[in-house]
Amino acid sequence: MNATFPQSILLVQQADAVHAELVSSLKKLGMSVIAVADCAAAMLGFREEDIDIVMVDIDFPNDRGIDLLGKMAADPRELPLIGVSRRKSLADVVEAVRHGATDYLMLPPENLDVIRHVIDRAVERGTLKRENLAYRTKLENANRDLLESLTLLQQDQQAGKHVQQLLLPDTPKQIGGYSFCHYILPSLYLSGDFVDYFLVGDDHAVFFVADVSGHGASSAFVTVFLKNLFARKRSDFLHRGSTAILSPAKMLAIANRELLEMGIGKHVTMCVGAFDLKCHQLCYSVAGHLPAPVMALDGKAEFLPEHDMPVGLFADAEYSDHMISFPAGAVLTLFSDGILEVLDSDDTLEEKEQRVLDILKDGESSSTGLAETFGLSDIDEAPDDIAILVVCRL
């Protein structure tokens, strides 16, 4: 470190032959010396004079020199302080440093080079001390700003979580002869998983489960987009005669196009379904969703077949509708892939999927009941967002 050699020095020292010699040496080094022989007057000069460095004699009676060092060390200017003494005592050196001395000079000095070296070292240490203090202050301010930002972010996340929960449908909810219920466990404040179900006209009930890539606010915003999309298409059915809302494949194609147009780099796995409440048929389409929807009936559970590409990845992705009967007592269960994360990590994907089928074959119709079965209530921090949707025909 190359520190500038100080120009002005406050020398607080008892007047004697050694004092005169030191003043002469300092002047030979080109320094302007303000000499004070009284400790009480020294603080006045310390506060009012334009000085670069201070030397304090610690040999004053009653430790007045040591006390003076302590007072000067508390000054926010952090000026370099050099303790000087005629006594060649290590204890004196330690005491001076403890009270704020930047360096120490034994009197009388051997030559000018010794004085120059002590001053240079004191200035360098003083500069380093001030830089460290400035860095610490900057770091403390940054930490304070970070804490304020984090607090604000948490408040925003909590507000967003509240809004997102308001967008979810009631659970449980009966639509025609069908019961719908859901359970969502976010890994953060906001969830990238979302479910919705609603009546369309008099004869249909539409639902979807979505798992947006990533976590947090950006993924949660996509769930708001999906909620709005399905609400728009439901309105188009009611007021414009559009039947797109009754075709899961068309809804996925629209979602795919609009999500790509948004250009936010998010993709979504989805399952969309439309129940015909009179014919008791289910029209569904699966866009890369894992695990696949499970239909349970009469003690058996199986995954629904036929999958297409996720939404938001490829402009030329195609989606297809599939129709199945939905008899009385049947239960349709859909999960986001977060449910696989809570199963035994040593199991293969096939073993985890079989575990899911084994749990669902008895036709559990409560989403909260399934959450208990999978131990979700005992998880402090979910490894991924988890969504459950259960639909059963009463």
C-alpha positions in Angstrom: 0.0 0.0 0.0 1.5 3.4 -1.0 0.1 6.0 1.5 0.9 9.7 1.1 3.4 10.9 3.6 1.6 13.3 6.1 2.4 17.0 6.0 1.1 18.1 9.4 1.6 16.4 12.8 0.3 17.1 16.3 2.9 16.2 18.8 1.7 15.9 22.4 4.9 15.5 24.4 6.5 16.7 27.6 9.1 19.4 26.8 12.6 18.2 27.4 15.8 17.5 25.4 14.2 14.4 23.8 11.2 16.4 22.8 13.4 19.0 21.0 15.3 16.3 19.2 12.0 14.7 18.0 10.6 18.0 16.8 13.8 18.7 14.9 13.7 15.3 13.2 10.1 15.7 12.2 10.8 19.0 10.6 13.8 17.5 8.7 11.3 15.1 7.2 9.4 18.1 5.9 6.5 18.0 8.3 4.7 21.0 9.9 4.8 20.3 13.7 2.2 21.5 16.1 3.8 20.8 19.5 1.6 20.7 22.7 3.0 19.9 26.1 -0.4 19.8 28.0 -2.8 17.0 27.6 -5.9 19.2 28.3 -4.9 21.6 25.5 -4.0 18.7 23.2 -7.7 17.8 22.5 -8.4 21.4 21.5 -5.6 21.3 18.9 -6.7 17.8 17.9 -10.2 19.0 17.1 -9.5 22.4 15.6 -6.1 22.1 13.8 -5.7 20.8 10.3 -3.5 17.7 11.0 -2.7 14.5 9.3 -1.2 12.4 12.1 -0.7 12.5 15.9 2.1 11.5 18.2 1.2 11.1 21.9 3.7 10.8 24.8 2.4 8.0 27.0 4.9 8.9 29.7 2.7 11.7 31.1 2.0 11.2 34.8 -1.2 9.5 35.9 -1.7 7.8 32.5 -2.9 11.0 31.0 -1.1 10.2 27.7 -2.9 6.8 27.6 -6.2 8.3 28.3 -5.6 10.9 25.6 -4.9 8.2 23.1 -8.3 6.6 23.9 -10.2 9.8 23.4 -8.4 10.6 20.1 -9.0 7.0 18.9 -12.8 7.5 19.2 -12.7 10.4 16.8 -14.6 9.5 13.5 -11.7 10.9 11.4 -9.7 7.8 12.3 -6.4 9.8 12.2 -3.2 7.7 12.5 -2.0 7.7 16.2 1.5 7.0 17.3 2.4 6.3 20.9 5.9 7.5 21.9 7.8 6.6 25.1 11.2 6.8 26.6 10.5 3.4 28.4 11.5 0.4 26.4 8.6 -1.7 27.8 6.5 -4.3 25.9 3.7 -3.6 28.4 3.7 0.0 27.4 3.4 -0.9 23.7 0.5 -3.3 24.4 -1.3 -0.6 26.5 -0.9 2.0 23.8 -2.2 -0.3 21.1 -5.2 -1.3 23.3 -6.1 2.4 23.6 -6.0 3.0 19.9 -2.4 3.6 18.9 -1.8 2.8 15.2 2.0 2.3 15.9 4.7 2.9 18.5 8.0 4.8 18.6 10.8 4.3 21.2 12.6 7.5 22.2 15.1 8.6 21.3 14.9 7.3 17.7 18.1 5.9 16.2 17.8 8.0 13.0 15.3 9.7 10.6 14.7 6.5 8.7 13.3 4.9 11.9 10.9 7.8 12.3 9.9 7.8 8.7 9.3 4.0 8.8 7.1 4.3 11.9 5.1 7.2 10.3 4.7 5.4 7.0 3.5 2.3 8.8 1.1 4.2 11.0 -0.3 6.0 7.9 -0.8 2.7 6.0 -2.5 1.1 9.0 -4.6 4.1 9.5 -5.6 4.2 5.9 -6.4 0.4 6.0 -8.4 1.0 9.2 -10.5 3.8 7.5 -11.0 1.7 4.4 -12.2 -1.3 6.6 -14.5 1.0 8.5 -15.9 2.5 5.2 -16.3 -1.1 3.8 -18.0 -2.2 7.0 -20.3 0.8 6.9 -21.1 0.1 3.3 -21.7 -3.6 4.1 -24.0 -2.7 7.0 -25.9 -0.3 4.8 -26.1 -3.0 2.1 -27.3 -5.5 4.6 -29.9 -3.1 5.9 -31.1 -2.4 2.4 -31.2 -6.1 1.6 -33.2 -6.8 4.8 -35.7 -4.1 3.8 -35.9 -5.5 0.3 -36.4 -9.0 1.7 -39.1 -7.8 4.0 -40.8 -6.0 1.2 -40.5 -9.1 -1.0 -42.0 -11.3 1.7 -44.9 -8.9 2.0 -45.4 -8.9 -1.8 -45.1 -12.7 -1.8 -47.7 -13.0 1.0 -50.0 -10.6 -0.8 -49.5 -12.6 -4.0 -50.2 -15.9 -2.2 -53.5 -14.4 -0.8 -54.5 -13.3 -4.3 -53.6 -16.7 -5.8 -55.6 -18.5 -3.2 -58.6 -16.3 -4.0 -58.4 -17.5 -7.6 -58.7 -21.1 -6.6 -62.2 -22.6 -6.7 -64.1 -23.7 -3.6 -63.2 -27.1 -2.2 -65.1 -29.3 -2.1 -67.6 -28.2 -4.7 -70.5 -30.2 -6.3 -71.3 -29.6 -10.0 -74.2 -31.6 -11.2 -73.7 -35.1 -10.0 -70.0 -34.7 -9.6 -67.8 -33.7 -6.6 -64.6 -31.7 -7.1 -62.0 -31.1 -4.4 -58.4 -30.0 -4.5 -55.3 -29.6 -2.3 -52.2 -27.4 -3.1 -48.9 -27.4 -1.2 -46.5 -24.7 -2.5 -42.8 -25.0 -2.1 -42.5 -21.2 -1.8 -45.1 -18.5 -0.9 -46.4 -18.7 -4.5 -47.2 -21.8 -6.4 -46.5 -22.8 -10.0 -49.2 -25.4 -9.6 -52.9 -24.5 -10.2 -56.3 -26.2 -10.5 -59.7 -25.0 -11.5 -63.1 -26.4 -12.2 -66.4 -24.8 -13.1 -69.8 -25.2 -14.7 -70.1 -24.4 -18.4 -73.7 -23.8 -19.5 -76.1 -26.3 -18.0 -74.6 -29.6 -19.2 -70.8 -29.4 -18.8 -68.2 -29.2 -16.1 -64.6 -28.2 -17.2 -61.4 -28.7 -15.1 -57.7 -28.4 -15.5 -54.5 -29.0 -13.6 -51.4 -27.1 -14.5 -47.8 -27.4 -13.5 -45.7 -24.4 -14.6 -42.0 -24.8 -15.0 -39.9 -23.2 -12.2 -41.0 -21.7 -9.0 -42.0 -18.4 -7.4 -43.7 -15.3 -8.8 -42.9 -15.8 -12.5 -44.5 -19.2 -12.5 -47.4 -18.0 -10.4 -48.1 -15.3 -13.0 -48.6 -18.0 -15.6 -51.3 -19.6 -13.5 -53.1 -16.3 -13.4 -52.8 -16.2 -17.2 -54.3 -19.7 -17.4 -57.1 -18.8 -15.0 -57.9 -15.8 -17.2 -57.7 -17.8 -20.4 -60.3 -20.4 -19.3 -62.5 -17.6 -17.9 -62.4 -15.8 -21.3 -63.3 -19.0 -23.2 -66.1 -19.8 -20.8 -67.4 -16.3 -21.4 -67.1 -16.8 -25.2 -69.3 -20.0 -24.8 -71.9 -18.2 -22.9 -72.1 -15.0 -25.0 -70.6 -15.8 -28.4 -71.5 -19.5 -28.9 -67.8 -20.6 -29.1 -67.4 -24.2 -28.1 -63.6 -24.1 -27.6 -64.0 -24.4 -23.8 -65.6 -27.9 -24.3 -62.6 -29.2 -26.3 -59.5 -29.8 -24.1 -57.3 -30.1 -27.2 -58.4 -26.7 -28.5 -57.8 -25.1 -25.1 -54.3 -26.5 -24.9 -53.6 -25.3 -28.5 -54.8 -21.8 -27.6 -52.8 -21.8 -24.3 -49.7 -23.0 -26.3 -50.0 -20.2 -28.9 -50.6 -17.4 -26.4 -47.9 -18.6 -24.0 -45.3 -18.6 -26.8 -46.4 -15.2 -27.9 -45.8 -13.9 -24.4 -42.1 -14.9 -24.8 -41.5 -15.4 -21.0 -39.6 -18.7 -21.4 -42.1 -20.7 -19.4 -43.8 -24.0 -20.3 -46.6 -25.9 -18.6 -47.7 -29.5 -18.3 -51.4 -29.7 -18.2 -54.4 -32.0 -18.1 -57.7 -30.5 -19.2 -61.0 -32.3 -19.0 -64.7 -31.6 -19.9 -67.5 -33.7 -18.4 -70.8 -34.1 -20.2 -73.1 -34.1 -17.1 -76.0 -35.7 -19.0 -74.1 -38.4 -20.9 -71.5 -38.9 -18.2 -68.7 -38.9 -20.6 -65.3 -37.4 -20.0 -63.4 -35.6 -22.9 -59.7 -35.1 -21.9 -56.4 -34.1 -23.2 -53.0 -34.5 -21.5 -50.1 -32.1 -22.3 -47.0 -33.8 -21.0 -48.4 -34.1 -17.5 -46.7 -36.5 -15.1 -48.0 -38.6 -13.4 -50.9 -39.2 -15.8 -54.5 -38.9 -14.6 -55.7 -41.9 -12.7 -59.2 -43.4 -12.9 -60.3 -45.7 -10.1 -63.3 -47.9 -10.2 -64.3 -51.2 -8.4 -61.0 -51.6 -6.6 -58.9 -51.0 -9.7 -56.8 -48.0 -10.7 -55.2 -47.2 -14.0 -53.5 -44.3 -15.8 -55.4 -42.7 -18.6 -53.6 -43.2 -21.9 -52.6 -40.8 -24.7 -50.3 -37.9 -24.0 -49.2 -34.9 -26.1 -46.4 -32.2 -25.8 -46.3 -29.7 -22.9 -47.7 -26.2 -23.5 -45.3 -23.4 -24.4 -42.4 -25.3 -25.9 -43.2 -25.9 -29.6 -45.3 -23.7 -32.0 -46.2 -26.8 -34.0 -47.4 -28.9 -31.1 -50.6 -30.7 -31.7 -53.2 -31.8 -29.1 -56.0 -34.4 -29.3 -59.2 -35.0 -27.5 -60.0 -38.5 -26.0 -63.4 -39.6 -24.9 -64.2 -42.2 -22.1 -67.3 -43.1 -20.2 -67.4 -42.1 -16.5 -69.7 -44.5 -14.6 -71.2 -43.9 -11.2 -68.6 -44.4 -8.4 -65.6 -43.6 -10.6 -62.9 -41.4 -9.2 -60.5 -39.4 -11.3 -57.4 -38.2 -9.5 -54.7 -35.8 -10.9 -51.4 -34.8 -9.3 -48.6 -32.5 -10.3 -45.2 -34.2 -10.5 -44.3 -32.8 -7.0 -46.1 -35.8 -5.5 -43.4 -38.1 -6.9 -40.8 -36.2 -5.0 -42.3 -37.2 -1.6 -42.2 -40.9 -2.4 -39.2 -43.1 -1.7 -36.2 -41.5 -3.5 -34.7 -44.9 -4.1 -37.6 -46.1 -6.2 -37.7 -45.9 -9.9 -40.3 -43.9 -11.7 -42.2 -47.1 -12.5 -42.2 -48.1 -8.9 -43.4 -44.7 -7.8 -46.2 -44.8 -10.4 -47.2 -48.2 -9.1 -47.2 -46.9 -5.6 -49.6 -44.1 -6.7 -51.9 -46.7 -8.3 -51.9 -48.9 -5.2 -52.9 -45.9 -3.0 -55.7 -44.8 -5.4 -57.3 -48.2 -6.2 -59.6 -48.0 -3.2 -61.2 -44.9 -4.6 -60.3 -42.2 -2.1 -62.5 -39.2 -3.0 -61.0 -36.6 -0.6 -58.0 -34.5 -1.6 -57.2 -33.8 2.0 -57.4 -37.5 2.7 -54.9 -38.2 0.0 -52.7 -35.4 1.4 -52.7 -37.2 4.7 -52.0 -40.6 3.1 -48.9 -39.1 1.3 -47.8 -37.3 4.5 -48.0 -33.9 3.0 -49.1 -32.3 6.3 -45.8 -33.4 7.9 -43.6 -31.6 5.3 -42.0 -28.4 6.5 -40.6 -27.5 3.1 -41.9 -29.2 0.0 -39.2 -30.0 -2.5 -41.6 -29.0 -5.3 -45.1 -27.5 -5.6 -47.7 -30.3 -5.1 -51.3 -30.2 -6.5 -54.0 -32.7 -6.1 -57.4 -32.7 -7.8 -60.0 -35.3 -7.2 -63.2 -35.7 -9.2 -65.8 -38.4 -8.4 -69.2 -39.2 -9.8 -71.7 -39.4 -6.9 
